[in-house]
């Protein structure tokens, strides 16, 4: 029965993790983490029961401690992820991707004040670019639109604000 439970929870956790990545959903990620903790705790209980059957009577108490440790670890992991979302923590690597993209554009002389944050599945990017000061305004504006379009195409579900 426990092995069946582990198998069912594993398939649920895999499906929920896949959906969480696809939709960038914290709720689905939390549910996947819940099933992952169920898998680990069921596995620890199974080891405790098998050990008890073979005469290791203290294995049950150790299994209970193991389950408690699994829940504490998973809870701390989920709390960290939730706090990161609530504080709009910038996703790792996005700023570097933007800088590398802008280095390849000869029209841009410098870039600074890049700010990146998440809000749910969306990424908001603000940045300042410098172009040749003698360019006509319409050309500088066109460059900013090109940069915005390139960043939006590269970074899924992003909203880009550029100051020239």
C-alpha positions as a printed NumPy array, in Angstrom:
array([[  0.   ,   0.   ,   0.   ],
       [  2.807,   2.429,   0.864],
       [  4.606,   1.616,  -2.405],
       [  1.417,   2.371,  -4.345],
       [  1.1  ,   5.668,  -2.468],
       [  4.717,   6.562,  -3.295],
       [  4.133,   5.809,  -6.982],
       [  0.916,   7.862,  -7.163],
       [  2.497,  10.791,  -5.315],
       [  5.543,  10.642,  -7.597],
       [  3.402,  10.888, -10.733],
       [  1.447,  13.781,  -9.209],
       [  4.629,  15.603,  -8.161],
       [  6.154,  15.232, -11.63 ],
       [  2.994,  16.483, -13.355],
       [  2.621,  19.414, -10.96 ],
       [  6.295,  20.406, -11.301],
       [  5.948,  20.367, -15.074],
       [  2.807,  22.526, -14.916],
       [  4.416,  24.867, -12.348],
       [  7.371,  25.495, -14.671],
       [  5.116,  25.945, -17.694],
       [  2.763,  28.43 , -16.011],
       [  5.297,  29.809, -13.48 ],
       [  2.765,  29.154, -10.729],
       [  3.758,  29.29 ,  -7.07 ],
       [  0.571,  27.469,  -6.066],
       [  1.347,  24.511,  -8.335],
       [  4.959,  24.522,  -7.162],
       [  3.797,  24.401,  -3.531],
       [  1.448,  21.52 ,  -4.293],
       [  4.264,  19.636,  -6.06 ],
       [  6.448,  20.211,  -3.015],
       [  3.644,  18.828,  -0.831],
       [  3.527,  15.604,  -2.839],
       [  7.345,  15.415,  -2.811],
       [  7.29 ,  15.595,   0.976],
       [  4.65 ,  12.848,   1.011],
       [  6.948,  10.677,  -1.114],
       [  9.902,  11.211,   1.198],
       [  7.898,  10.661,   4.363],
       [  6.259,   7.51 ,   2.96 ],
       [  9.686,   6.186,   2.002],
       [ 11.031,   6.874,   5.507],
       [  7.995,   5.155,   7.052],
       [  8.496,   2.158,   4.763],
       [ 12.128,   1.852,   5.855],
       [ 11.026,   2.164,   9.499],
       [  8.426,  -0.602,   9.103],
       [ 10.832,  -2.941,   7.35 ],
       [ 13.47 ,  -2.289,  10.014],
       [ 10.899,  -2.958,  12.779],
       [  9.935,  -6.263,  11.202],
       [ 13.598,  -7.32 ,  11.247],
       [ 13.922,  -6.6  ,  14.963],
       [ 15.109,  -2.992,  15.005],
       [ 12.347,  -1.767,  17.322],
       [ 13.802,   1.723,  17.702],
       [ 13.535,   2.177,  13.913],
       [  9.961,   3.39 ,  14.314],
       [ 11.082,   6.302,  16.482],
       [ 13.895,   7.127,  14.049],
       [ 11.433,   6.985,  11.154],
       [  9.189,   9.472,  12.988],
       [ 12.181,  11.785,  13.468],
       [ 13.035,  11.347,   9.802],
       [  9.53 ,  12.34 ,   8.75 ],
       [  9.696,  15.396,  11.024],
       [ 13.033,  16.392,   9.458],
       [ 11.571,  15.987,   5.959],
       [  8.655,  18.273,   6.833],
       [ 10.918,  20.877,   8.428],
       [ 13.224,  20.882,   5.387],
       [ 10.352,  21.108,   2.886],
       [  8.626,  23.822,   4.909],
       [ 11.771,  25.955,   5.033],
       [ 12.256,  25.499,   1.29 ],
       [  8.671,  26.561,   0.579],
       [  8.903,  29.541,   2.964],
       [ 12.054,  30.762,   1.173],
       [ 10.407,  30.467,  -2.245],
       [  7.292,  32.278,  -1.029],
       [  9.275,  35.102,   0.555],
       [ 11.252,  35.524,  -2.678],
       [  7.992,  35.879,  -4.618],
       [  6.458,  38.289,  -2.089],
       [  9.574,  40.464,  -2.164],
       [  9.663,  40.48 ,  -5.995],
       [ 13.093,  38.871,  -6.047],
       [ 14.698,  39.203,  -9.444],
       [ 14.994,  35.932, -11.328],
       [ 18.574,  34.714, -11.546],
       [ 20.459,  35.455, -14.747],
       [ 17.989,  37.833, -16.397],
       [ 20.121,  40.924, -15.835],
       [ 23.149,  39.191, -17.336],
       [ 21.132,  38.097, -20.384],
       [ 20.021,  41.693, -20.977],
       [ 23.577,  43.058, -20.648],
       [ 24.95 ,  40.453, -23.066],
       [ 22.201,  41.222, -25.592],
       [ 22.88 ,  44.955, -25.432],
       [ 26.645,  44.498, -25.866],
       [ 25.97 ,  43.154, -29.367],
       [ 24.131,  46.315, -30.469],
       [ 26.549,  48.943, -31.817],
       [ 23.964,  51.753, -31.552],
       [ 24.012,  51.552, -27.747],
       [ 27.019,  53.264, -26.176],
       [ 26.227,  52.288, -22.578],
       [ 23.575,  50.732, -20.371],
       [ 22.945,  51.222, -16.667],
       [ 20.353,  51.022, -13.874],
       [ 18.989,  47.665, -14.963],
       [ 16.219,  46.642, -12.589],
       [ 14.517,  43.257, -12.861],
       [ 11.675,  41.888, -10.772],
       [  9.032,  39.194, -10.912],
       [  5.357,  39.575, -10.318],
       [  3.726,  36.193, -10.61 ],
       [  4.702,  34.712, -13.976],
       [  5.664,  38.117, -15.407],
       [  9.115,  39.684, -15.501],
       [  9.446,  43.48 , -15.395],
       [ 12.656,  44.991, -16.718],
       [ 13.599,  48.675, -16.484],
       [ 16.836,  50.013, -17.903],
       [ 18.597,  53.103, -19.19 ],
       [ 20.458,  53.088, -22.485],
       [ 22.71 ,  55.701, -24.023],
       [ 22.935,  56.273, -27.747],
       [ 24.837,  58.767, -29.889],
       [ 23.664,  62.161, -28.59 ],
       [ 23.593,  63.533, -32.149],
       [ 21.064,  60.989, -33.383],
       [ 17.675,  62.405, -34.3  ],
       [ 15.047,  61.702, -31.657],
       [ 13.023,  59.415, -33.917],
       [ 16.098,  57.183, -34.476],
       [ 16.859,  56.988, -30.751],
       [ 13.211,  56.118, -30.169],
       [ 13.341,  53.425, -32.867],
       [ 16.467,  51.932, -31.241],
       [ 14.688,  51.746, -27.886],
       [ 11.735,  49.961, -29.52 ],
       [ 14.099,  47.483, -31.2  ],
       [ 15.81 ,  46.779, -27.864],
       [ 12.443,  46.359, -26.157],
       [ 11.288,  43.931, -28.835],
       [ 14.501,  41.859, -28.698],
       [ 14.382,  41.574, -24.911],
       [ 10.673,  40.678, -24.949],
       [ 11.292,  37.96 , -27.523],
       [ 14.194,  36.49 , -25.554],
       [ 12.638,  36.673, -22.084],
       [  9.197,  35.145, -21.958],
       [  6.322,  37.126, -20.399],
       [  8.456,  40.22 , -19.938],
       [  7.445,  43.852, -19.867],
       [ 10.345,  46.139, -20.758],
       [ 10.646,  49.866, -19.984],
       [ 13.565,  51.671, -21.57 ],
       [ 14.776,  55.179, -20.837],
       [ 16.979,  56.684, -23.539]])
